[in-house]
Amino acid sequence: MTKTIMSTLHSAVRGRVLLPGDAGFDTARRAWNLAVEQPVAAVVEAADADDVAALVRYARSAGLSVATQPNGHGATGRTDGTILLRTARLDALRIDPDARRAHVGAGVASGRVQAAAAPHGLTGLPGSSPVVSVTGVALGGGLSWFGRAHGWVADNVTAFDIVDAEGGRRRVTADADPDLFWALRGGGGDFAIVTALELALHPAPHLYGGRVLWTAEHAPAVLDAYRRITATAPDGLTAWLDLLHFPGADPMVAVDVTHLGGEDEARALLAPLDGLPGPLSDGRRMMPVSEIGTITAEPTDPGPGISRAELLTALDDTAAKTLQADPIAPLLSVQIRHLGGVFARPSDSPHGPLTEPYALYMFGIPTDPATARAVTARQRGLAEALPVSGRKPFTFLNPEETAADAFTPAALTRLRGIKRRHDPHGVFRSNFPVSG
């Protein structure tokens, strides 16, 4: 950006503008994952949806691109030369309990939706973290605790409020613009800026959930019980297995569960856990849906990390032995998420149905370059030794991957066509552009 363009940006929008050299610029531009360097030409914190539209018109006329992030989850660092748009101030949230709908601003975090829906006996589709924006999750497809019962988060979006590449505001639905609606339901932020969305809510009068934790010596028995539970689990029961090794602590193994139902039914479904040796802790209980983020207790502040995800075609004896053959270090966690249920059924979204029965998510912290290389090597070794399908959930892609790692060639071709039609000048640059 030239100095002239930089100076006129301040007058184009009402929200805060930060340029290189300004106090607070480096903090404002950073990604949630502090291991990702995010170079940008400017940061704009939009005041409202009209401000977003004004910014898009400005960027279009100046030949610039806009990268949109509520808080930087999913950032890849592919932002050089862009204006980074922060949408945290688009924080309106309205619950319609009769229609079972939530109108969710682009800056609203999942935990806020859960807290607002809970008094009505309703739930959104929360993931493991309460601080991730609902819009960001939906644009990436979205793997929720309740996806086995209700599918992708994106499957439950009924409308998008957007700003298009010409700076116009409009509403996108399956009837009003079926191609763009399809692309936005899991194809990323390459096609428009979503300022709000409408999300279907679901009845959740009862929720049982929590984490059970054992020392790592019991991992074989825990994994066996986990496999038996997930082999017959109804759609309302979700179980995740976690191999854990935190700094300064002994290795551990955990099972995290949620059940959309009562405690007696949940305990019957989870009976294989009761035959295991005594756990270090058992946090299972009836809980309001607003407290679901406490189950995994993920960090709620930015930090560095290296992740890799895969989809598993099986969790058979060979896979189980592979997972237990060696310590997971230098990784902090290796998580297996049970999929299936509605995830595996037809989905009119770019990714389509998740036919693989399990997802694998591996995470480590790059404390120094040597550790970063070791983390990446351990992730690669596990992925190569396990039965993976080769596809990945778009929402779990890491900065080294591209949209082609998530979508079939046919879906990617369709996404690219929609990009050309709706944003021919490249005004929008998503974390994972569909062009590569």
C-alpha positions in Angstrom: 0.0 0.0 0.0 1.2 3.5 -0.8 1.3 6.2 1.8 -1.7 7.9 0.0 -3.8 4.8 0.3 -2.8 4.3 3.9 -3.9 7.9 4.7 -7.3 7.6 2.9 -8.2 4.3 4.7 -8.8 6.2 7.9 -11.5 8.3 6.2 -13.1 5.3 4.5 -14.4 3.5 7.6 -15.7 4.4 11.0 -14.0 1.6 12.9 -10.4 1.6 14.2 -7.6 1.5 11.6 -4.1 0.4 12.6 -1.2 0.7 10.2 2.4 -0.6 10.6 4.2 1.5 13.2 1.0 2.3 15.1 0.8 1.4 18.8 -1.2 -1.9 19.0 -0.7 -2.9 15.4 1.3 -6.0 16.1 -1.2 -7.2 18.7 -4.1 -6.5 16.4 -2.7 -8.4 13.4 -1.5 -11.5 15.3 -3.1 -14.9 14.7 -4.6 -17.0 17.5 -1.9 -19.5 16.9 1.2 -17.5 17.8 3.4 -19.9 15.8 1.8 -18.3 12.7 3.3 -15.1 11.5 0.6 -12.9 9.9 1.9 -10.0 7.8 -0.7 -7.5 6.8 -0.7 -4.0 5.3 -3.4 -2.7 7.8 -5.9 -3.8 10.3 -9.5 -2.6 10.4 -11.8 -3.3 13.3 -15.2 -2.7 11.7 -17.8 -0.8 13.6 -20.8 -2.7 12.0 -21.9 -4.4 8.8 -22.2 -1.0 7.0 -18.6 -0.4 7.9 -17.6 -3.7 6.4 -19.4 -2.7 3.2 -17.5 0.6 3.1 -14.2 -1.2 3.6 -14.9 -3.6 0.7 -15.8 -0.8 -1.6 -12.6 1.0 -0.6 -10.5 -2.2 -1.1 -12.1 -2.8 -4.5 -11.4 0.7 -5.8 -7.8 0.5 -4.5 -7.1 -2.9 -6.0 -6.6 -4.4 -2.5 -7.7 -7.7 -0.9 -9.4 -8.1 2.5 -8.8 -11.1 4.8 -11.5 -11.5 7.4 -11.0 -12.9 10.9 -13.0 -12.5 14.1 -10.1 -13.5 16.3 -7.6 -15.4 14.1 -8.5 -19.1 14.7 -7.5 -21.0 11.5 -5.1 -18.3 10.3 -2.4 -19.5 7.9 -0.3 -16.4 7.4 -1.4 -16.0 3.8 -2.2 -12.4 4.3 0.8 -10.5 2.9 -0.4 -7.1 1.5 -4.0 -7.5 2.6 -6.2 -5.4 4.9 -7.0 -7.6 7.8 -10.6 -7.1 8.8 -11.6 -7.9 12.4 -15.3 -8.5 13.0 -15.3 -8.8 16.8 -17.6 -5.8 17.1 -20.3 -7.5 15.0 -21.5 -9.1 18.2 -25.3 -9.0 18.0 -27.0 -12.2 19.2 -30.7 -12.9 19.1 -32.4 -16.1 20.1 -35.9 -17.0 18.8 -36.9 -19.9 21.0 -40.2 -20.5 19.2 -38.6 -20.8 15.7 -35.5 -22.5 17.3 -33.2 -20.1 15.5 -30.3 -17.9 16.5 -29.3 -14.8 14.6 -25.5 -14.7 15.2 -23.2 -11.8 14.4 -19.8 -12.6 12.9 -18.0 -11.8 16.1 -20.1 -13.9 18.4 -18.3 -16.8 20.1 -19.8 -20.3 20.5 -19.9 -20.0 24.2 -22.2 -17.0 24.0 -24.7 -18.8 21.8 -24.7 -21.7 24.3 -25.3 -19.4 27.2 -28.2 -17.6 25.5 -29.8 -20.8 24.2 -29.6 -22.8 27.4 -32.4 -21.1 29.4 -34.8 -22.1 26.6 -33.7 -25.8 26.7 -32.0 -25.3 23.3 -28.4 -25.7 22.0 -26.3 -24.6 19.1 -23.6 -26.9 17.7 -20.6 -26.2 19.9 -17.2 -27.6 19.4 -14.5 -28.2 22.0 -13.7 -24.5 22.5 -16.2 -21.8 23.7 -14.1 -18.9 22.3 -14.2 -19.8 18.6 -16.6 -17.7 16.5 -19.7 -19.5 15.2 -19.3 -17.9 11.8 -15.7 -19.0 11.4 -16.7 -22.6 12.4 -19.6 -22.7 10.0 -17.6 -21.3 7.1 -15.2 -24.2 7.7 -17.9 -26.8 7.9 -17.7 -27.3 11.7 -17.2 -30.4 13.8 -19.5 -30.2 16.8 -20.0 -32.3 19.9 -23.5 -32.8 18.6 -22.6 -33.5 15.0 -23.4 -37.2 15.3 -27.0 -36.0 16.0 -27.2 -33.0 13.8 -24.4 -33.1 11.2 -22.0 -30.4 10.2 -22.4 -27.0 11.8 -22.8 -25.6 8.3 -25.7 -28.0 7.6 -27.6 -26.1 10.3 -27.1 -22.6 8.8 -30.3 -21.4 7.3 -29.2 -18.0 6.0 -26.1 -15.7 5.7 -26.0 -11.9 5.8 -23.1 -10.9 3.6 -21.2 -8.2 2.0 -20.4 -9.1 -1.6 -17.3 -8.2 -3.6 -18.9 -4.9 -4.9 -19.6 -3.8 -1.3 -23.3 -4.6 -1.4 -25.2 -6.1 1.6 -27.6 -8.9 1.0 -29.0 -12.1 2.5 -28.1 -15.5 1.0 -30.3 -18.5 1.4 -30.8 -21.8 -0.4 -33.6 -20.2 -2.5 -32.0 -16.7 -3.1 -28.6 -17.9 -4.2 -28.2 -21.7 -4.0 -24.6 -21.8 -5.4 -23.2 -19.2 -3.0 -25.2 -20.6 -0.1 -23.7 -24.0 -0.9 -20.1 -22.6 -1.0 -20.5 -20.7 2.3 -21.6 -23.8 4.1 -18.1 -25.1 4.6 -16.1 -23.8 1.7 -14.4 -21.0 3.6 -14.4 -17.2 3.4 -13.3 -16.8 -0.2 -16.6 -15.8 -1.6 -18.1 -13.0 0.6 -17.7 -11.5 4.0 -20.3 -13.0 6.3 -21.5 -10.3 8.8 -24.1 -12.6 10.5 -25.8 -15.9 10.0 -29.0 -17.7 11.1 -28.4 -21.0 12.8 -30.9 -23.7 13.6 -31.1 -24.6 17.3 -32.0 -28.0 18.7 -33.7 -29.2 21.8 -31.4 -30.1 24.7 -33.4 -30.3 27.9 -30.8 -32.7 29.3 -27.0 -33.0 28.8 -24.7 -35.4 30.5 -21.0 -35.0 29.9 -17.5 -34.8 31.2 -14.0 -36.2 31.2 -12.7 -39.4 32.7 -8.9 -39.5 33.2 -6.5 -42.4 33.8 -2.7 -42.9 34.0 -1.2 -44.0 30.7 -0.6 -47.6 31.9 -4.3 -48.2 31.4 -4.4 -46.9 27.9 -4.8 -50.4 26.3 -7.9 -51.1 28.4 -9.3 -47.6 27.9 -8.9 -47.8 24.2 -10.6 -51.2 24.1 -13.5 -49.8 26.1 -13.7 -46.8 23.8 -13.9 -49.0 20.7 -16.7 -51.0 22.3 -18.6 -47.9 23.2 -18.3 -46.3 19.8 -19.2 -49.5 17.9 -22.8 -49.3 19.2 -23.2 -45.6 20.2 -26.5 -44.0 19.3 -26.4 -40.6 17.5 -26.9 -38.7 20.8 -23.7 -40.0 22.4 -20.3 -38.6 21.4 -17.0 -39.9 22.8 -13.5 -38.7 22.1 -10.3 -40.5 23.2 -7.3 -38.4 24.3 -3.7 -39.6 24.7 -2.1 -36.8 26.7 1.4 -35.8 27.8 1.6 -32.3 29.3 4.9 -30.8 30.3 6.1 -31.8 33.7 3.4 -34.5 34.1 3.2 -38.2 33.5 1.4 -39.5 30.4 -2.4 -39.9 30.7 -5.4 -41.1 28.8 -8.8 -39.7 28.8 -12.3 -40.2 27.4 -14.5 -37.1 26.9 -18.2 -37.7 26.5 -21.4 -35.9 25.8 -24.9 -37.4 25.8 -28.1 -35.6 24.8 -30.2 -37.4 27.4 -30.3 -38.4 31.0 -27.7 -39.8 33.3 -29.0 -43.3 33.7 -29.1 -43.8 29.9 -25.7 -42.3 29.5 -24.1 -44.5 32.2 -25.6 -47.6 30.6 -24.2 -46.7 27.2 -20.8 -46.0 28.9 -20.8 -49.1 31.0 -17.5 -50.4 29.6 -15.7 -47.5 31.4 -17.0 -48.8 34.7 -15.0 -52.0 34.4 -11.7 -50.2 34.1 -9.2 -49.5 36.9 -10.0 -46.6 39.1 -9.5 -43.3 37.2 -7.5 -40.3 38.4 -10.7 -38.3 38.1 -14.2 -38.6 36.8 -15.9 -35.3 35.9 -19.0 -36.7 34.3 -22.2 -35.1 35.4 -25.5 -33.6 34.3 -24.6 -30.1 33.0 -26.2 -27.1 31.2 -25.2 -26.8 27.6 -23.6 -23.5 28.5 -20.8 -25.4 30.3 -19.8 -27.8 27.6 -16.6 -25.9 27.0 -15.4 -27.1 30.5 -15.1 -30.7 29.3 -11.8 -30.4 27.5 -10.9 -27.1 29.2 -8.9 -25.9 26.1 -6.9 -22.7 26.5 -8.9 -19.5 26.0 -5.9 -17.3 25.3 -3.7 -17.3 22.2 -0.6 -19.6 22.1 1.7 -21.4 19.7 0.9 -24.8 18.3 1.4 -27.2 15.5 -1.5 -29.4 14.5 -2.3 -32.1 12.0 -5.6 -33.8 11.4 -6.6 -36.9 9.4 -9.7 -39.0 8.9 -9.5 -42.6 9.9 -11.1 -45.4 7.9 -11.0 -47.7 10.9 -10.0 -48.0 14.5 -9.2 -51.7 14.3 -6.7 -53.8 16.2 -3.8 -52.7 14.0 -4.6 -49.0 14.5 -5.0 -49.5 18.2 -1.6 -51.1 18.5 -0.1 -48.3 16.4 -1.5 -45.7 18.7 0.0 -47.4 21.7 3.3 -48.6 20.3 5.3 -45.6 21.4 4.9 -42.5 23.7 3.2 -39.6 21.9 5.9 -37.2 23.0 6.9 -34.6 21.9 3.1 -34.2 21.1 0.9 -32.9 23.9 -2.2 -34.7 22.7 -3.4 -37.3 20.2 -7.2 -37.2 20.0 -9.6 -39.6 18.3 -13.1 -38.2 17.7 -16.0 -40.6 16.9 -17.9 -39.4 13.8 -20.6 -41.4 12.1 -24.3 -40.8 12.8 -25.7 -37.8 10.8 -22.1 -36.9 9.8 -22.2 -39.9 7.5 -25.5 -39.1 5.9 -26.0 -36.9 2.8 -24.9 -33.2 3.2 -25.4 -30.5 0.6 -22.1 -28.9 1.5 -18.7 -28.7 -0.2 -17.2 -31.4 1.9 -20.3 -33.6 1.8 -20.8 -36.5 4.2 -18.1 -37.7 6.5 -18.1 -41.4 5.7 -14.9 -42.1 7.7 -15.8 -43.2 11.3 -13.2 -41.3 13.2 -11.1 -38.2 13.1 -7.5 -37.9 14.3 -6.2 -34.6 15.7 -2.6 -34.3 16.8 -1.1 -31.3 18.6 2.2 -30.1 19.9 3.9 -26.9 21.0 7.0 -25.6 19.0 9.0 -24.4 21.9 12.1 -24.1 19.6 13.0 -25.1 16.0 14.2 -28.5 17.0 11.0 -29.3 18.9 8.9 -28.0 16.0 10.7 -30.4 13.7 10.2 -33.3 16.1 6.5 -32.5 16.5 6.0 -32.4 12.8 7.9 -35.7 12.3 5.9 -37.5 15.1 2.6 -36.3 13.5 3.8 -37.5 10.1 4.9 -40.9 11.4 1.5 -41.5 13.1 -0.4 -40.4 10.0 1.6 -42.7 7.8 1.2 -45.7 10.1 -2.6 -45.3 10.6 -5.4 -46.1 8.1 -6.2 -42.6 6.9 -8.4 -41.7 3.9 -6.3 -38.9 2.6 -9.1 -36.3 3.0 -9.2 -33.8 5.9 -11.9 -31.7 7.4 -11.6 -28.2 6.1 -12.0 -26.8 9.6 -8.9 -28.8 10.8 -6.5 -27.9 8.0 -3.1 -26.5 9.2 -1.1 -23.7 7.6 0.9 -26.1 5.5 -2.2 -27.5 3.8 -4.6 -26.2 1.2 -8.3 -26.5 0.2 -7.3 -29.4 -2.1 -6.6 -31.4 1.0 -10.2 -31.2 2.1 -12.4 -31.3 -1.0 -12.9 -33.7 -3.9 -11.7 -32.4 -7.3 -15.4 -32.0 -8.3 -16.2 -29.9 -5.3 -13.1 -27.8 -5.7 -13.9 -27.1 -9.3 -17.4 -25.9 -8.4 -15.9 -23.7 -5.6 -13.5 -22.2 -8.0 -16.3 -21.4 -10.4 -18.3 -19.7 -7.7 -15.2 -17.7 -6.7 -14.7 -16.5 -10.3 -18.4 -15.5 -10.6 -18.7 -13.7 -7.2 -15.2 -12.3 -6.7 -13.5 -12.0 -10.1 -11.1 -9.4 -8.9 -9.9 -11.2 -5.8 -11.2 -8.8 -3.2 -11.5 -11.6 -0.6 -8.6 -13.7 0.5 -9.5 -16.5 2.9 -7.3 -18.5 5.2 -7.4 -21.3 2.6 -8.1 -19.9 -0.9 -9.9 -22.3 -3.1 -7.5 -21.4 -5.9 -4.6 -23.0 -4.0 
